[in-house]
Amino acid sequence: MTPWPDGRRRQPRRGGFATAEAARSERERFGATGGRELADATVTVGQWLRLWLATLVHLRDSTLCSYRTSVENYLIPCLGGVLVRELTADRIQAMVADLIRDGGASGHPLRPGTLRHVHATLRAALNAAVRRGLLPTNPAWHAHVPTGGRPHAVVWTAPRIAQWQTTGQRPPVAVWTVEQTRAFLEHIHDHPLYPLFHLIALFGLRRGEAAGLRWCDIDLEQGLLSISHQIHQYGRHLEIGKPKAKPVTGSSVSTA
């Protein structure tokens, strides 16, 4: 490098900032970004799941409780110590196999419905992690979870009743015949909740919908009933929310 006219050696300098203040500002910005990226690189699945739960302020308490159960009972025991950036579909698939085999930390094999809910909870949490920039893609989408099947409902026929009374074994889901329903209603005719049981038997209301009925929802003169909300229960806590099903209007019942 050519020396200065007075003979002093030129010092090489590199930079792209017009002022020292601009350089300091960029350094601070880079430090803040770099610190966040460093923190993101060390976030574990357990830390992220709890942080994600804390952001779900728009959900029903019952839904949030269900998410928290999946997180605390299954996801954190199986994946909590894994770094989010190192989570892969293979790791998630191994968790699924573990839950199918022995239920993970619970020690009991999971039913297909519970397993699907655990997977759905993880998928939702990792979708949020992708939006946050912790992951490029969601590995939970590539994990296979057995779908299982809902138990097929059968009718309580005389042979099935006889088998149940003899062996104690009963179908997973069984429904009453018209005669059986009539016998039940006649048996509880003097029960204080007879009108409610009768209403459920005739119109198929869910338990939460029936429990959430108010006198203002019933028009005895017009023969109309409005289902505007239902009561949800999780643990010992009750919550009033909207009905699960879409509004349906019938000749004797109006739901809104």
C-alpha positions in Angstrom: 0.0 0.0 0.0 1.4 3.4 -1.0 2.6 5.4 2.1 1.3 8.9 3.0 3.3 11.9 1.6 5.0 12.3 5.1 6.3 8.7 4.9 3.8 7.2 7.4 2.5 3.8 6.5 -1.2 3.7 5.4 -3.4 1.5 7.6 -6.0 -0.6 5.7 -9.5 0.3 6.6 -12.8 -1.4 5.7 -16.3 -0.1 6.3 -19.5 1.0 4.7 -20.9 3.5 7.2 -20.7 7.2 6.7 -20.6 7.9 10.5 -19.6 6.2 13.7 -23.2 6.6 14.9 -24.5 4.6 11.9 -22.0 1.9 12.6 -23.0 1.7 16.3 -26.7 1.5 15.3 -26.0 -1.4 12.9 -23.9 -3.2 15.5 -26.8 -3.0 18.1 -29.3 -4.2 15.5 -27.1 -7.1 14.5 -26.5 -8.0 18.2 -30.2 -8.0 18.9 -30.9 -10.2 15.9 -28.0 -12.4 16.5 -29.0 -12.9 20.1 -32.5 -13.9 19.1 -31.2 -16.3 16.5 -28.9 -17.8 19.1 -31.8 -18.2 21.6 -34.0 -19.7 18.9 -31.3 -22.3 18.1 -31.3 -23.5 21.7 -35.1 -23.7 22.3 -36.3 -27.2 23.2 -39.6 -28.7 22.2 -40.7 -28.6 25.8 -39.9 -24.9 26.1 -41.7 -24.1 22.8 -44.8 -26.1 23.7 -45.3 -24.2 27.0 -44.6 -20.9 25.3 -47.1 -21.8 22.6 -49.8 -22.7 25.2 -49.3 -19.3 26.8 -50.2 -17.6 23.6 -53.6 -19.4 23.1 -55.7 -16.8 24.7 -58.5 -17.0 22.1 -59.5 -20.7 22.7 -62.2 -22.1 25.0 -60.9 -23.2 28.3 -62.0 -26.8 27.6 -59.9 -26.8 24.3 -56.9 -25.3 26.1 -57.2 -27.9 28.8 -57.2 -30.6 26.2 -54.1 -29.2 24.5 -52.4 -28.9 27.9 -53.1 -32.5 28.7 -51.5 -33.7 25.4 -48.5 -31.4 26.0 -47.8 -32.3 29.7 -48.8 -36.0 29.6 -47.3 -37.1 26.3 -45.4 -34.6 24.2 -43.0 -33.2 26.8 -42.2 -36.6 28.3 -41.4 -37.9 24.8 -39.9 -34.9 23.0 -39.4 -32.2 25.6 -35.6 -32.3 25.6 -35.2 -32.3 21.9 -34.1 -29.0 20.3 -36.9 -27.7 18.0 -34.4 -27.2 15.1 -33.4 -30.9 15.5 -36.9 -32.3 15.5 -37.6 -34.6 12.6 -40.4 -36.7 11.2 -38.4 -39.8 12.3 -38.3 -38.6 15.9 -42.0 -37.9 15.9 -42.7 -41.3 14.3 -40.7 -42.9 17.1 -42.8 -41.1 19.6 -46.0 -42.4 17.9 -44.6 -45.9 18.1 -43.8 -45.5 21.8 -47.3 -44.2 22.6 -48.9 -47.1 20.7 -46.8 -49.6 22.5 -46.9 -48.4 26.1 -48.4 -45.0 26.2 -45.1 -43.2 26.9 -45.0 -41.7 30.4 -48.6 -42.8 31.1 -47.7 -46.5 30.9 -50.9 -47.3 29.1 -51.4 -47.8 25.3 -53.2 -44.8 23.9 -56.5 -45.2 22.1 -56.5 -44.1 18.4 -58.6 -41.0 19.2 -56.2 -39.8 21.9 -53.2 -40.5 19.7 -54.7 -38.5 16.9 -55.3 -35.6 19.3 -51.7 -35.7 20.6 -50.5 -35.6 17.0 -52.8 -32.8 16.1 -51.7 -30.8 19.1 -48.0 -31.2 18.1 -48.8 -30.3 14.5 -50.5 -27.0 15.6 -47.6 -26.1 17.9 -45.1 -26.7 15.2 -47.1 -24.7 12.6 -46.7 -21.8 15.0 -42.9 -22.6 15.3 -42.7 -22.4 11.5 -44.4 -19.0 11.5 -41.9 -17.9 14.2 -39.0 -19.0 12.1 -37.8 -21.8 14.4 -38.4 -24.4 11.7 -38.4 -24.3 7.9 -41.2 -26.8 7.6 -43.4 -28.8 10.0 -42.1 -32.3 10.4 -45.3 -33.5 12.1 -47.0 -33.4 8.7 -44.8 -36.2 7.6 -45.4 -38.5 10.5 -48.0 -41.3 10.1 -50.5 -41.8 12.8 -52.9 -44.8 12.6 -56.4 -43.5 12.1 -58.2 -46.4 13.8 -62.0 -46.4 13.5 -65.0 -45.3 15.5 -66.9 -48.1 17.1 -69.9 -49.1 15.1 -73.2 -48.6 17.0 -75.5 -51.6 17.4 -79.0 -52.0 18.7 -79.7 -53.6 22.0 -81.5 -56.6 20.6 -82.7 -59.5 22.9 -79.7 -61.8 22.0 -77.2 -59.0 22.8 -78.9 -58.3 26.1 -78.8 -62.0 27.0 -75.1 -62.2 26.1 -74.4 -59.1 28.2 -76.3 -60.6 31.2 -74.5 -63.9 30.9 -70.9 -62.8 30.2 -70.8 -59.2 31.3 -69.4 -58.2 27.9 -71.2 -55.4 26.1 -70.7 -53.6 22.7 -68.7 -50.4 22.8 -71.7 -48.4 21.6 -75.3 -49.7 21.7 -78.5 -47.8 21.3 -82.0 -48.5 22.7 -85.0 -49.6 20.7 -88.2 -47.6 20.8 -89.7 -50.0 23.3 -86.6 -49.8 25.5 -86.7 -46.0 25.4 -90.4 -46.1 26.3 -89.8 -48.4 29.2 -87.0 -46.1 30.5 -89.3 -43.1 30.4 -92.1 -44.9 32.1 -89.7 -46.1 34.8 -88.5 -42.5 35.6 -91.9 -40.8 35.2 -91.8 -39.5 38.7 -88.2 -38.3 38.6 -87.7 -34.5 38.9 -85.7 -34.5 35.7 -88.2 -36.5 33.7 -89.1 -33.6 31.3 -85.4 -33.2 30.5 -84.9 -36.9 29.9 -88.0 -37.0 27.7 -86.7 -34.0 25.7 -83.3 -35.6 25.2 -84.9 -38.9 24.1 -87.2 -37.2 21.5 -84.8 -34.6 20.0 -81.3 -36.1 20.7 -79.9 -33.1 22.5 -76.3 -33.4 23.7 -75.8 -33.5 27.5 -74.2 -30.0 27.5 -77.0 -28.6 25.4 -79.7 -29.9 27.7 -77.8 -28.7 30.8 -77.5 -25.3 29.3 -81.2 -24.7 28.6 -82.7 -21.6 30.1 -86.4 -20.8 30.5 -86.0 -18.0 28.0 -85.0 -20.6 25.4 -88.3 -22.4 25.7 -91.6 -21.2 24.3 -94.3 -23.6 25.6 -97.1 -21.8 23.9 -95.5 -22.1 20.4 -93.9 -25.4 21.1 -90.4 -24.0 20.2 -87.0 -24.7 21.8 -83.9 -22.7 21.0 -80.4 -24.2 21.5 -78.2 -21.1 21.7 -75.4 -22.4 23.9 -74.2 -25.4 25.9 -72.3 -26.1 29.1 -68.8 -27.6 28.7 -67.1 -29.5 31.6 -63.4 -30.0 32.0 -62.3 -31.4 35.3 -64.4 -29.7 38.0 -64.8 -26.5 36.0 -67.9 -25.6 33.9 -67.9 -23.2 31.0 -70.8 -21.8 28.9 -70.0 -21.8 25.2 -71.7 -22.0 21.8 -73.3 -25.3 20.6 -70.9 -27.7 18.8 -73.3 -28.4 15.9 -74.4 -25.9 13.4 -77.9 -24.4 13.9 -80.7 -26.7 12.7 -84.4 -25.8 12.6 -87.2 -28.4 12.8 -90.9 -28.2 13.0 -90.9 -28.4 16.8 -87.4 -27.2 17.6 -85.5 -24.0 16.6 -81.8 -23.8 17.2 -79.9 -20.5 16.8 
